[in-house]
């Protein structure tokens, strides 16, 4: 059932729930590491609530998109190891599977093993969610012949090393940039840059979206696990 309240009322109620959960978390006596990770997750959800509300005009759209974004943040928790780090391949694969895009059928993934720190994993997961949901709603995954290829590499020519992730849609119908700036654009062009120091290029090609994310792999963001590569970089996406 759709919540009849307007976005402002809905946001206020979610804020109250978030504050209550933070108080309960502080009183629960959990280990410092676990409590810190959970507080970071709730802080990310608070950011998502506010920025989604700023970019949404009606409550139905707000609730639907908020649910998807919360789901993306929570999937990070399921993908993390004992240190709270997440594997990049797993983040991409999980998001695609959530949208029923199977690796090897509608999607191809290629790149070395990269592990992301908790905050970086959440932000990257949000970006991946926006890219995937956009492909499902408006891009290549809205069509039977549509495909997605995600390929990444790590360059050690500079310090810190730089992770380059290329996201390419093919088989689409010529999606164009929207005149209205939405939350997804904010995540890709602002949040990645502000929180992680990333540089992002977005291009709308005749057969689908191209997005390139360049991310410095500092100690607070993540690392390249060189001894266990998943697959080799095989060139630029065309």
KEDREN-965775 format. One record per residue (C-alpha): residue in one letter; x, y, z. Coordinates in Angstrom, 3 decimals, decimal comma. Example, Ala and Ser with C-alpha at 12.3 -4.5 7.8 and 13.67 -1.06 7.14 Angstrom:
! KEDREN-965775
REC A 12,300 -4,500 7,800
REC S 13,670 -1,060 7,140
! end
This chain:
! KEDREN-965775
REC X 0,000 0,000 0,000
REC X 1,310 3,461 -0,872
REC X 2,060 5,714 2,070
REC X -0,406 8,656 1,760
REC X 1,927 11,154 3,366
REC X 3,814 13,668 1,277
REC X 7,619 13,355 0,926
REC X 8,268 15,870 3,725
REC X 6,160 13,914 6,221
REC X 7,646 10,643 5,058
REC X 11,162 12,044 5,458
REC X 10,421 13,304 8,979
REC X 9,130 9,874 9,997
REC X 12,195 8,146 8,565
REC X 14,456 10,638 10,347
REC X 12,752 9,823 13,644
REC X 13,203 6,095 13,027
REC X 16,854 6,630 12,140
REC X 17,507 8,634 15,325
REC X 15,757 5,997 17,445
REC X 17,871 3,229 15,916
REC X 21,072 5,193 16,576
REC X 20,114 5,576 20,247
REC X 19,346 1,870 20,526
REC X 22,636 1,035 18,841
REC X 24,616 3,166 21,301
REC X 22,844 1,509 24,230
REC X 23,301 -2,050 22,964
REC X 26,910 -2,459 24,095
REC X 28,099 -3,801 20,732
REC X 31,827 -4,049 19,866
REC X 33,261 -0,735 18,679
REC X 33,960 -1,964 15,148
REC X 30,454 -3,304 14,625
REC X 28,832 -0,237 16,145
REC X 30,960 2,063 13,967
REC X 30,018 0,133 10,830
REC X 26,321 0,223 11,641
REC X 26,437 3,942 12,384
REC X 28,129 4,518 9,015
REC X 25,356 2,570 7,318
REC X 22,652 4,599 9,039
REC X 24,473 7,832 8,158
REC X 24,517 6,759 4,508
REC X 20,800 5,981 4,649
REC X 20,150 9,416 6,120
REC X 22,031 10,996 3,215
REC X 20,039 8,918 0,738
REC X 16,743 9,927 2,376
REC X 17,488 13,642 2,189
REC X 18,959 13,732 -1,299
REC X 16,216 11,520 -2,702
REC X 13,589 13,845 -1,219
REC X 15,274 16,865 -2,808
REC X 15,014 15,291 -6,274
REC X 11,542 13,698 -6,065
REC X 8,244 15,498 -6,636
REC X 5,728 12,790 -5,651
REC X 5,528 10,310 -2,800
REC X 5,063 7,202 -4,976
REC X 8,309 7,806 -6,843
REC X 10,087 8,756 -3,629
REC X 9,112 5,545 -1,827
REC X 9,883 3,303 -4,817
REC X 13,321 4,755 -5,462
REC X 14,164 5,016 -1,763
REC X 13,441 1,318 -1,314
REC X 15,810 0,434 -4,152
REC X 18,571 2,649 -2,804
REC X 18,238 1,296 0,722
REC X 18,428 -2,188 -0,763
REC X 21,690 -1,319 -2,527
REC X 23,233 -0,104 0,743
REC X 22,071 -3,209 2,613
REC X 23,438 -5,550 -0,070
REC X 26,869 -4,145 0,735
REC X 26,514 -5,516 4,265
REC X 25,832 -8,992 2,881
REC X 28,903 -8,745 0,627
REC X 31,422 -7,614 3,246
REC X 34,033 -9,746 4,985
REC X 35,025 -9,758 8,666
REC X 36,876 -6,459 8,166
REC X 33,875 -4,753 6,570
REC X 35,513 -4,721 3,123
REC X 33,691 -5,668 -0,075
REC X 34,865 -7,168 -3,351
REC X 34,163 -4,963 -6,388
REC X 33,189 -7,883 -8,627
REC X 30,685 -9,051 -6,007
REC X 29,139 -5,579 -5,684
REC X 28,588 -5,342 -9,440
REC X 27,345 -8,923 -9,797
REC X 24,930 -8,634 -6,851
REC X 23,407 -5,420 -8,204
REC X 22,937 -6,911 -11,659
REC X 21,412 -10,084 -10,211
REC X 19,009 -8,027 -8,103
REC X 17,736 -6,511 -11,349
REC X 17,596 -9,996 -12,950
REC X 20,531 -9,322 -15,277
REC X 22,670 -12,460 -15,222
REC X 26,425 -12,358 -15,645
REC X 27,361 -14,215 -18,822
REC X 23,961 -13,599 -20,417
REC X 23,004 -9,927 -20,282
REC X 26,156 -8,756 -18,542
REC X 29,904 -9,300 -18,840
REC X 32,318 -8,458 -16,017
REC X 36,112 -8,370 -16,257
REC X 38,814 -7,060 -13,971
REC X 41,308 -7,828 -11,215
REC X 40,371 -8,406 -7,616
REC X 39,731 -5,092 -5,851
REC X 38,577 -4,743 -2,261
REC X 36,827 -1,585 -1,080
REC X 36,683 -0,164 2,424
REC X 33,213 0,106 4,042
REC X 32,372 3,743 3,208
REC X 33,786 3,475 -0,308
REC X 31,860 0,248 -0,889
REC X 28,590 1,942 0,059
REC X 29,130 4,905 -2,254
REC X 30,265 2,713 -5,157
REC X 27,295 0,391 -4,567
REC X 24,928 3,360 -4,786
REC X 26,543 4,436 -8,056
REC X 26,222 0,899 -9,434
REC X 22,579 0,816 -8,362
REC X 21,832 4,059 -10,192
REC X 23,588 2,827 -13,339
REC X 21,784 -0,516 -13,266
REC X 18,326 0,818 -12,440
REC X 18,703 3,435 -15,182
REC X 19,628 0,672 -17,642
REC X 16,545 -1,317 -16,594
REC X 14,133 1,624 -16,730
REC X 15,470 3,589 -19,694
REC X 18,573 1,951 -21,160
REC X 19,838 -1,262 -22,692
REC X 18,315 -3,658 -20,132
REC X 14,859 -2,407 -21,081
REC X 15,300 -4,244 -24,412
REC X 15,805 -7,984 -25,083
REC X 18,993 -7,414 -27,076
REC X 20,498 -5,026 -24,526
REC X 23,786 -5,862 -22,861
REC X 26,061 -4,377 -20,199
REC X 29,823 -4,738 -19,955
REC X 31,662 -3,652 -16,820
REC X 35,461 -3,790 -16,996
REC X 38,014 -2,385 -14,610
REC X 41,776 -2,144 -14,193
REC X 44,237 -0,742 -11,673
REC X 47,054 1,544 -12,815
REC X 50,154 1,768 -10,628
REC X 51,862 4,442 -12,675
REC X 50,996 7,009 -10,026
REC X 50,703 6,996 -6,250
REC X 48,136 6,139 -5,084
REC X 47,124 3,546 -7,691
REC X 44,041 4,449 -9,736
REC X 41,065 2,164 -10,286
REC X 39,329 2,747 -13,634
REC X 35,863 1,240 -14,052
REC X 34,214 1,360 -17,470
REC X 30,467 0,712 -17,686
REC X 29,137 0,302 -21,221
REC X 25,602 -0,388 -22,434
REC X 24,979 -1,787 -25,909
REC X 21,850 -2,737 -27,801
REC X 19,917 0,246 -26,488
REC X 17,656 2,637 -28,329
REC X 19,615 5,868 -28,079
REC X 18,920 7,140 -24,566
REC X 19,571 10,839 -24,114
REC X 20,547 12,846 -21,084
REC X 17,503 14,029 -19,157
REC X 16,844 17,733 -18,809
REC X 15,958 17,105 -15,163
REC X 18,835 16,368 -12,824
REC X 18,028 13,432 -10,565
REC X 19,519 11,657 -7,566
REC X 21,386 9,203 -9,792
REC X 23,221 12,018 -11,548
REC X 24,077 13,509 -8,153
REC X 25,589 10,213 -7,014
REC X 27,675 9,834 -10,163
REC X 28,838 13,425 -10,553
REC X 28,912 14,728 -6,970
REC X 28,895 12,022 -4,293
REC X 31,644 9,943 -5,890
REC X 33,806 13,038 -6,259
REC X 33,097 14,517 -2,817
REC X 33,296 11,320 -0,762
REC X 35,930 9,370 -2,689
REC X 37,802 11,882 -4,855
REC X 36,651 10,128 -8,030
REC X 36,498 11,560 -11,544
REC X 33,497 10,518 -13,644
REC X 32,792 10,800 -17,373
REC X 29,255 10,214 -18,675
REC X 28,496 9,846 -22,386
REC X 25,205 8,984 -24,076
REC X 26,020 6,956 -27,187
REC X 23,476 5,860 -29,848
REC X 23,251 2,343 -28,386
REC X 23,533 3,162 -24,692
REC X 25,225 4,918 -21,803
REC X 28,976 4,925 -21,234
REC X 30,292 5,758 -17,771
REC X 33,937 5,816 -16,704
REC X 34,821 6,147 -13,019
REC X 38,427 6,811 -11,976
REC X 39,008 6,259 -8,288
REC X 42,253 6,721 -6,302
REC X 42,922 3,589 -4,248
REC X 44,069 5,284 -1,063
REC X 44,174 3,398 2,238
REC X 40,717 4,663 3,196
REC X 39,169 3,607 -0,123
REC X 40,522 0,178 -0,989
REC X 43,259 -1,943 -2,507
REC X 44,157 -4,128 -5,462
REC X 44,696 -7,762 -4,424
REC X 47,366 -8,535 -7,007
REC X 48,082 -12,134 -6,007
REC X 44,550 -13,337 -6,751
REC X 43,408 -11,779 -10,052
REC X 39,909 -12,694 -11,180
REC X 40,554 -11,891 -14,829
REC X 42,781 -9,660 -16,890
REC X 41,940 -6,298 -18,390
REC X 41,472 -6,817 -22,097
REC X 41,261 -3,315 -23,492
REC X 38,875 -0,413 -23,730
REC X 35,171 -0,969 -24,153
REC X 33,865 -0,118 -27,608
! end
